[in-house]
Amino acid sequence: MTRRNFKLTLLLIAFLPVTLSAQQFGEVLSQFNLPFTQNGGLAWDGEMIWGACRAAPCRLYRIDPADNYRVVLNVAIQQAGNAPDAIGMGFDPTTGLIWVNQWMGGDQRSIACLYDMEGRQVRQVQLPRGGHWDFAFDGDIVYGSSEDAGGEGNANAYRIYQLNRDGQAVREGPNLRTNANHGRMLSLAHVPAHADGQFWLMSQSFISQFRIDWENNRAERVREFQSRNDFPHQGLTHNGFNLIAGGNWGQNVAYIYHDGQAEQYGVLGLEVDAIEYGPVARDDDVEFILVVSNLAEQQDEIHRLTVAIADIGDGPDWISFEDEQWIIEAGEAAEVRIVAATADLEFGEYSRTIVITSNDPRRRLVELPAHIFVVDGFGSLSGRVTDPADNDQPIEGVLLVARHFGHSAITDQDGRYSFERLPAWEYEFDLTREDYLPQYHRIAVGAGEDVELDFALLHSRLVPDPDAVVRSIAPDDRLEVALTLDNPGNGPLTWSAVRQFPGADADPWDLRRSLNVGAALNDDRIEGALFIDDHFYLA
């Protein structure tokens, strides 16, 4: 088993100054209109705001805050169940999918409907309990805030859960509603940069910050402020700097609240925009070293970069990581070892997507395509190119290009070419050189095989007889001239003929061309002209 390392360099830089605002905790910084009333959730994808509404039919929309909060996507979505409902949602940066909760009613367990970035439903996930749910994400963890159908008298109501992406409860958290004591509580936001308390929840007319002790099933309310919502499920999210929350149920308005925090942000820098392993022999382990940098300049905790990595895609999962999460100090970098294992892959091409999430608000989610080509092994190809019309003399400067993998070679002064290491494959080669006819060859190179092939390039020549036609023809007369084309070369000649007669389609007396001879001669009194033997004579 062999291992090889690859490194590429292309910096993706996003600079973000972070300053502390003098505004007060919980202060409304601004507001904007939502496209609907009865808004049932909000989410932030790192660039834009997503929302869902309960109107019939349920709708999913996307708002661009950089373009005066313009709605850039507005689609009807097909929720589960006979009475579609859309209350509670979240954006999963690892998969790029939006989770929208569907309350099934009665004692039925609720369902999360998962949508792609175009609003197409791709999956449904059954949740542990019924009622309304809201979602937040942190790497592999899905946080779910549950408002169970049993209401306040139900001991399982208003709990927070850790879920996997199949909707199964990995860990059950405390009842947050009893801690806040503001009636119903649902909408959830998770902010990893908030060390004092990473969870924010909306209750009736309040937004509260919580610190959760999962080991001991406890919650501590850190602080809270009074908000402009009458129900707990109008939506709550965080844009990297402040909280965004829906307003009253009957209004189509959302508010941006000051969160009172100095978020810890780094500046994500990557050295590549794609990961290419190239042709790899089966049973090889090939590693790619991805360098992740924190390009922030200020050396303090505010500019610390947190990074997580995962891979997604259809088909076999051939990628593994040595580490999946890091904290990178300002001005430092981490080397991420990404291993591609080919033992379980058939010959051919495979692709996956590396997903990098960070606390850089301008680069919350970065997708790097990863590609590998699995082959049986490697061989070689060499030979000589000659001119049979010139006593098989070598031809220098012939370009040989393989249509797979981009391999190419040029013949030397002895007409020789060489590919010392070619992936085992059946290739299509193109041979080209000026003054010679191009050639195409299909060549198979096996694993461990040394293939030697010589080529002879052909050429063609065009010899017309006659090589020129000069005749005079009277008006309304007709002239026919026999033209013979000979090819004294050793290759086939392809030819065509077109008429070149400028102005042939013009009508009599139409101006076809003019020459400013006065300007050329610096004389504005040109008063006579003759045309004799292809020359103009001017007076």
GUVEXGU-510276 format. One line per 2 residues: number of its first residue (from 0); their letters; for each residue x, y, z of C-alpha. Coordinates in steps of 0.2 Angstrom, whole numbers. Layout:
REM residues N
NUM = a = X Y Z; ...
//
This chain:
REM residues 539
0 = mt = 0 0 0; 7 17 -5
2 = rr = 4 35 1; 7 51 -8
4 = nf = 4 69 -2; -3 83 -13
6 = kl = -2 102 -10; -10 116 -20
8 = tl = -10 135 -16; -25 147 -19
10 = ll = -30 158 -5; -49 162 -2
12 = ia = -49 177 9; -63 186 18
14 = fl = -58 200 30; -71 205 43
16 = pv = -68 218 56; -76 215 73
18 = tl = -80 229 84; -90 230 100
20 = sa = -106 240 98; -111 253 111
22 = qq = -129 248 109; -138 240 122
24 = fg = -142 221 125; -159 217 117
26 = ev = -161 234 108; -170 233 91
28 = ls = -156 238 78; -168 237 63
30 = qf = -183 228 56; -188 222 39
32 = nl = -203 215 31; -207 196 28
34 = pf = -217 191 13; -231 183 24
36 = tq = -240 184 40; -240 168 51
38 = ng = -222 166 49; -217 149 56
40 = gl = -198 150 57; -182 158 52
42 = aw = -164 152 48; -147 159 42
44 = dg = -137 151 29; -121 161 31
46 = em = -127 174 18; -146 175 18
48 = iw = -161 173 29; -173 159 26
50 = ga = -191 158 32; -206 147 32
52 = cr = -225 152 34; -240 142 39
54 = aa = -251 149 25; -260 137 14
56 = pc = -250 131 5; -235 132 16
58 = rl = -221 142 8; -202 143 10
60 = yr = -193 159 5; -176 167 5
62 = id = -171 185 9; -156 194 4
64 = pa = -151 207 17; -137 214 6
66 = dn = -151 219 -6; -163 229 5
68 = yr = -170 212 11; -177 208 -6
70 = vv = -185 191 -7; -175 180 -20
72 = ln = -184 164 -18; -202 161 -14
74 = va = -209 143 -17; -224 133 -11
76 = iq = -218 117 -2; -226 101 1
78 = qa = -226 96 19; -230 79 26
80 = gn = -248 74 32; -266 79 28
82 = ap = -265 96 36; -248 103 31
84 = da = -240 114 44; -224 124 44
86 = ig = -219 129 62; -200 127 66
88 = mg = -185 127 54; -166 127 53
90 = fd = -152 127 40; -140 113 41
92 = pt = -123 120 35; -115 102 34
94 = tg = -128 95 21; -134 112 14
96 = li = -152 107 18; -166 116 26
98 = wv = -176 107 40; -195 112 41
100 = nq = -206 104 55; -223 96 51
102 = wm = -234 94 66; -244 79 62
104 = gg = -258 82 76; -265 70 89
106 = dq = -252 58 97; -242 56 81
108 = rs = -224 60 80; -219 75 71
110 = ia = -209 75 54; -195 86 48
112 = cl = -196 89 29; -179 92 22
114 = yd = -177 104 7; -163 109 -4
116 = me = -158 127 -9; -171 127 -23
118 = gr = -185 122 -11; -186 104 -17
120 = qv = -190 91 -4; -177 78 -4
122 = rq = -181 68 12; -192 66 27
124 = vq = -186 63 45; -198 57 59
126 = lp = -194 65 76; -195 58 93
128 = rg = -211 66 99; -226 76 92
130 = gh = -229 94 93; -219 109 86
132 = wd = -200 108 84; -187 121 80
134 = fa = -169 116 74; -151 122 76
136 = fd = -135 113 70; -117 111 76
138 = gd = -106 100 66; -113 82 68
140 = iv = -126 87 81; -144 92 77
142 = yg = -152 102 91; -171 101 92
144 = ss = -182 112 103; -198 103 106
146 = ed = -215 110 111; -224 93 114
148 = ag = -243 92 109; -246 87 128
150 = ge = -244 106 132; -238 112 149
152 = gn = -245 97 159; -234 85 149
154 = an = -217 82 157; -209 80 140
156 = ay = -215 97 134; -202 111 130
158 = ri = -187 100 131; -171 102 120
160 = yq = -164 87 112; -148 81 103
162 = ln = -153 72 87; -144 63 73
164 = rd = -148 67 55; -161 52 55
166 = gq = -171 61 68; -166 49 83
168 = av = -164 57 100; -145 55 105
170 = re = -147 64 121; -162 72 130
172 = gp = -160 89 138; -169 98 152
174 = nl = -186 107 151; -181 125 147
176 = rt = -199 132 149; -199 129 168
178 = na = -183 138 169; -188 154 160
180 = nh = -207 153 166; -213 164 151
182 = gr = -227 152 145; -224 143 129
184 = ml = -206 142 122; -200 135 105
186 = sl = -189 145 93; -171 140 94
188 = ah = -154 147 89; -137 140 93
190 = vp = -121 152 93; -105 143 96
192 = ah = -96 159 99; -106 163 114
194 = ad = -96 155 128; -107 161 142
196 = gq = -122 152 134; -123 145 116
198 = fw = -142 143 116; -155 156 113
200 = lm = -174 152 114; -190 162 111
202 = sq = -204 162 123; -220 173 123
204 = sf = -213 190 122; -195 186 128
206 = is = -179 179 121; -168 170 133
208 = qf = -150 165 133; -146 148 141
210 = ri = -131 138 146; -135 119 145
212 = dw = -126 105 156; -130 90 145
214 = en = -121 78 157; -132 83 172
216 = nr = -147 87 162; -148 105 169
218 = ae = -150 122 161; -145 139 167
220 = rv = -154 155 161; -140 167 158
222 = re = -150 183 153; -165 188 143
224 = fq = -174 203 136; -192 207 131
226 = sr = -195 205 112; -209 210 100
228 = nd = -218 193 97; -234 186 105
230 = fp = -231 168 101; -215 158 103
232 = hq = -214 150 86; -212 165 74
234 = gl = -193 160 71; -176 164 79
236 = th = -159 164 71; -142 172 72
238 = ng = -133 181 58; -115 180 66
240 = fn = -117 197 75; -135 198 81
242 = li = -152 189 84; -165 189 70
244 = ag = -183 186 76; -200 186 69
246 = gn = -213 198 76; -231 195 80
248 = wg = -241 181 72; -252 192 62
250 = qn = -239 203 56; -226 201 42
252 = va = -211 209 51; -195 203 58
254 = yi = -183 212 70; -164 212 72
256 = yh = -159 213 91; -143 217 98
258 = dg = -136 201 107; -124 210 119
260 = qa = -110 199 114; -93 201 106
262 = eq = -93 186 95; -77 176 93
264 = yg = -73 177 74; -58 172 64
266 = vl = -55 174 45; -55 158 36
268 = gl = -42 155 23; -40 140 12
270 = ev = -26 135 0; -37 126 -13
272 = da = -54 128 -21; -54 109 -26
274 = ie = -46 93 -20; -39 82 -34
276 = yg = -31 65 -31; -29 61 -49
278 = pv = -27 43 -56; -24 31 -41
280 = ar = -21 13 -42; -33 2 -32
282 = dd = -28 -3 -15; -18 13 -13
284 = dv = -21 25 1; -19 43 -5
286 = ef = -18 58 7; -21 76 3
288 = il = -15 89 16; -27 103 17
290 = vv = -20 119 25; -34 129 34
292 = sn = -28 146 40; -35 159 52
294 = la = -30 175 43; -36 187 57
296 = eq = -22 199 62; -27 203 80
298 = qd = -21 191 93; -36 189 105
300 = ei = -50 177 109; -62 187 98
302 = hr = -53 182 82; -51 164 86
304 = lt = -57 153 72; -67 137 74
306 = va = -68 125 60; -77 108 57
308 = ia = -76 97 41; -87 83 34
310 = di = -90 75 17; -106 72 7
312 = gd = -111 64 -9; -119 49 -17
314 = gp = -111 32 -18; -97 25 -8
316 = dw = -89 35 5; -70 34 1
318 = is = -64 49 11; -59 50 29
320 = fe = -52 63 41; -39 62 54
322 = de = -48 76 64; -65 84 61
324 = qw = -64 100 72; -51 113 76
326 = ii = -49 129 85; -36 140 76
328 = ea = -28 155 84; -26 171 74
330 = ge = -11 171 62; -10 152 63
332 = aa = -14 137 52; -19 119 54
334 = ev = -15 105 42; -30 93 39
336 = ri = -25 76 33; -39 69 21
338 = va = -36 51 16; -44 43 0
340 = at = -45 24 2; -48 15 -15
342 = ad = -49 -3 -9; -68 -4 -10
344 = le = -69 5 -26; -71 -1 -44
346 = fg = -61 6 -58; -68 23 -64
348 = ey = -71 41 -58; -78 46 -41
350 = sr = -83 63 -33; -88 69 -16
352 = ti = -89 86 -8; -79 92 7
354 = vi = -90 104 17; -81 116 29
356 = ts = -90 126 42; -83 139 52
358 = nd = -88 154 63; -82 166 50
360 = pr = -98 175 46; -93 179 28
362 = rr = -88 161 25; -99 150 36
364 = lv = -99 136 24; -87 132 10
366 = el = -89 117 -2; -73 109 -10
368 = pa = -76 96 -24; -66 81 -22
370 = hi = -62 69 -36; -52 53 -39
372 = fv = -49 41 -54; -46 23 -49
374 = vd = -36 13 -61; -28 -4 -61
376 = gf = -10 2 -60; 2 11 -71
378 = gs = 12 7 -87; 22 16 -100
380 = ls = 21 21 -118; 35 26 -130
382 = gr = 39 26 -149; 45 36 -164
384 = vt = 36 46 -177; 42 47 -195
386 = dp = 38 54 -212; 36 39 -225
388 = ad = 37 51 -239; 54 57 -234
390 = nd = 62 40 -233; 55 38 -215
392 = qp = 65 52 -208; 60 57 -190
394 = ie = 48 71 -187; 52 83 -173
396 = gv = 39 93 -164; 24 81 -166
398 = ll = 11 84 -152; 3 69 -144
400 = va = -11 72 -132; -22 59 -123
402 = rh = -40 63 -121; -40 56 -103
404 = fg = -30 63 -89; -22 77 -100
406 = hs = -6 68 -103; 4 75 -118
408 = ai = 22 74 -125; 31 81 -140
410 = td = 43 72 -151; 62 76 -150
412 = qd = 74 78 -165; 75 60 -167
414 = gr = 56 59 -168; 54 50 -151
416 = ys = 41 52 -138; 39 44 -121
418 = fe = 26 43 -107; 35 35 -93
420 = rl = 20 33 -81; 3 31 -88
422 = pa = -13 25 -78; -18 9 -85
424 = we = -32 13 -97; -38 12 -115
426 = ye = -33 29 -122; -38 40 -137
428 = fd = -23 49 -143; -22 64 -155
430 = lt = -6 67 -166; -4 84 -174
432 = re = 10 94 -182; 9 109 -195
434 = dy = 11 103 -213; 5 85 -208
436 = lp = -13 77 -207; -19 75 -189
438 = qy = -21 57 -184; -31 48 -170
440 = hr = -26 32 -162; -34 21 -148
442 = ia = -21 13 -137; -23 2 -122
444 = vg = -10 2 -109; -10 -11 -95
446 = ag = -4 -11 -78; 15 -14 -78
448 = ed = 15 -15 -97; 28 -6 -107
450 = ve = 20 -2 -124; 30 4 -139
452 = ld = 21 11 -154; 28 20 -170
454 = fa = 18 31 -181; 20 38 -198
456 = ll = 12 55 -202; 5 58 -219
458 = hs = 3 74 -229; -7 80 -243
460 = rl = -3 94 -257; -15 104 -268
462 = vp = -8 107 -286; -21 116 -297
464 = dp = -20 116 -316; -21 130 -321
466 = da = -15 139 -306; -22 155 -312
468 = vv = -37 161 -324; -36 178 -333
470 = rs = -49 180 -346; -60 194 -353
472 = ia = -78 191 -356; -91 201 -366
474 = pd = -107 207 -358; -121 194 -357
476 = dr = -108 181 -362; -103 164 -353
478 = le = -86 157 -349; -81 140 -343
480 = va = -64 135 -337; -59 117 -333
482 = lt = -49 116 -317; -39 100 -312
484 = ld = -34 97 -294; -19 85 -291
486 = np = -13 78 -274; 5 72 -275
488 = gn = 5 69 -256; 3 52 -247
490 = gp = -12 57 -238; -30 61 -242
492 = lt = -34 79 -248; -49 88 -242
494 = ws = -54 104 -251; -68 116 -254
496 = av = -70 131 -265; -80 147 -261
498 = rq = -83 163 -272; -74 179 -266
500 = fp = -82 193 -276; -84 209 -265
502 = ga = -100 218 -268; -107 205 -280
504 = da = -124 207 -272; -124 226 -274
506 = dp = -136 235 -285; -130 247 -299
508 = wd = -125 264 -294; -124 258 -275
510 = lr = -108 266 -267; -97 251 -263
512 = rs = -82 260 -256; -75 278 -255
514 = ln = -57 284 -252; -53 302 -245
516 = vg = -39 305 -257; -39 324 -253
518 = aa = -35 321 -235; -21 308 -241
520 = ln = -13 322 -253; -17 336 -241
522 = dd = -26 344 -256; -45 349 -256
524 = ri = -45 353 -275; -44 335 -283
526 = eg = -55 338 -299; -50 323 -310
528 = al = -47 305 -309; -43 290 -321
530 = fi = -41 272 -317; -27 263 -328
532 = dd = -19 247 -325; -25 245 -307
534 = hf = -19 263 -302; -29 279 -299
536 = yl = -22 295 -308; -28 311 -300
538 = a = -27 329 -305
//
